[in-house]
Amino acid sequence: MELLYGQSGTHGQPNPLMSLLPLILIFVVFYFLLILPQQRRQKQHQQLLNSLKKGDRVITSSGIYGTIANVKDNIVSLVIADGVKIDIDKNHIVSKVGSTGEEK
């Protein structure tokens, strides 16, 4: 009866690499779809922060438009209206804005 159903006394062990293959493929997909693009965005944001200078028009993460009056280590002074100056954390600058209000 054992030969009829394909069962013999010796069972082959599955290849351990084949059992890990789906996990490896999932990690590779996550790396290329999630991790790598996030690292690129972080690098671009850091380049933006390093290039900030006096006179640049910027948008903050809270949606405030302003012109940079002073850049220190981690603090940026923004002029948001005539005679209104605020200090914000440099990391909360989202992007530079052109004179027409469009992103650069």
C-alpha positions as CSV (number, residue, x, y, z in Angstrom):
1,M,0.0,0.0,0.0
2,E,2.9,2.4,0.7
3,L,4.0,2.3,-2.9
4,L,0.6,3.0,-4.2
5,Y,0.2,6.4,-2.4
6,G,3.8,7.5,-3.0
7,Q,4.8,7.1,0.6
8,S,8.0,5.3,1.3
9,G,10.0,4.8,4.5
10,T,12.3,7.7,3.8
11,H,11.0,11.3,3.7
12,G,13.2,14.0,2.1
13,Q,13.8,17.1,4.2
14,P,12.8,20.4,2.5
15,N,15.6,22.7,1.6
16,P,16.0,25.4,4.4
17,L,16.7,28.0,1.7
18,M,13.4,27.4,0.0
19,S,11.6,27.9,3.3
20,L,13.3,31.3,3.8
21,L,12.9,32.4,0.2
22,P,9.5,34.1,0.7
23,L,10.8,36.1,3.7
24,I,13.8,37.2,1.7
25,L,11.7,38.2,-1.2
26,I,9.3,40.2,1.1
27,F,12.3,42.0,2.6
28,V,13.7,42.9,-0.9
29,V,10.3,44.2,-2.0
30,F,10.0,46.3,1.2
31,Y,13.5,47.7,0.8
32,F,12.9,48.9,-2.8
33,L,9.4,50.1,-2.3
34,L,9.6,51.6,1.2
35,I,13.1,52.0,2.7
36,L,15.1,53.2,-0.3
37,P,12.6,56.0,-1.4
38,Q,12.4,57.2,2.3
39,Q,16.2,57.4,2.5
40,R,16.2,59.4,-0.8
41,R,13.6,61.8,0.6
42,Q,15.5,62.3,3.8
43,K,18.7,63.0,1.8
44,Q,16.9,65.6,-0.4
45,H,15.4,67.3,2.7
46,Q,18.8,67.5,4.3
47,Q,20.2,69.1,1.2
48,L,17.3,71.6,1.2
49,L,18.0,72.5,4.9
50,N,21.8,72.9,4.2
51,S,21.1,75.2,1.2
52,L,18.8,77.6,3.1
53,K,20.0,81.2,3.2
54,K,18.7,84.7,4.0
55,G,16.0,85.9,1.6
56,D,14.7,82.5,0.6
57,R,10.9,82.1,0.6
58,V,9.9,78.9,2.4
59,I,6.9,76.9,3.6
60,T,6.9,75.3,7.1
61,S,5.3,72.0,8.0
62,S,2.4,73.9,9.5
63,G,1.7,75.7,6.2
64,I,3.2,79.1,7.1
65,Y,4.8,81.0,4.3
66,G,7.7,83.2,5.1
67,T,11.0,84.8,4.1
68,I,14.1,83.7,5.9
69,A,15.6,86.6,7.9
70,N,18.4,84.7,9.7
71,V,19.7,81.1,9.7
72,K,21.4,79.7,12.8
73,D,22.4,76.1,13.7
74,N,18.9,74.7,14.2
75,I,16.8,77.8,14.3
76,V,15.5,79.8,11.4
77,S,14.0,83.3,11.8
78,L,11.1,83.9,9.4
79,V,9.4,87.1,8.5
80,I,5.7,86.2,7.9
81,A,4.3,89.7,7.7
82,D,5.4,93.3,8.0
83,G,7.1,93.5,11.4
84,V,6.2,89.9,12.4
85,K,9.2,87.6,12.9
86,I,9.1,84.1,14.3
87,D,11.8,81.6,15.2
88,I,11.2,78.0,14.1
89,D,13.1,74.7,14.2
90,K,15.1,74.3,10.9
91,N,13.7,70.8,10.4
92,H,10.2,72.1,10.0
93,I,11.0,73.8,6.7
94,V,9.3,71.7,4.1
95,S,10.3,73.4,0.8
96,K,11.4,76.5,-0.9
97,V,8.9,78.6,-2.8
98,G,9.4,80.8,-5.8
99,S,8.1,84.3,-6.1
100,T,4.9,83.1,-7.7
101,G,4.0,80.7,-4.9
102,E,5.0,77.5,-6.7
103,E,7.5,75.0,-5.3
104,K,11.0,74.9,-6.7
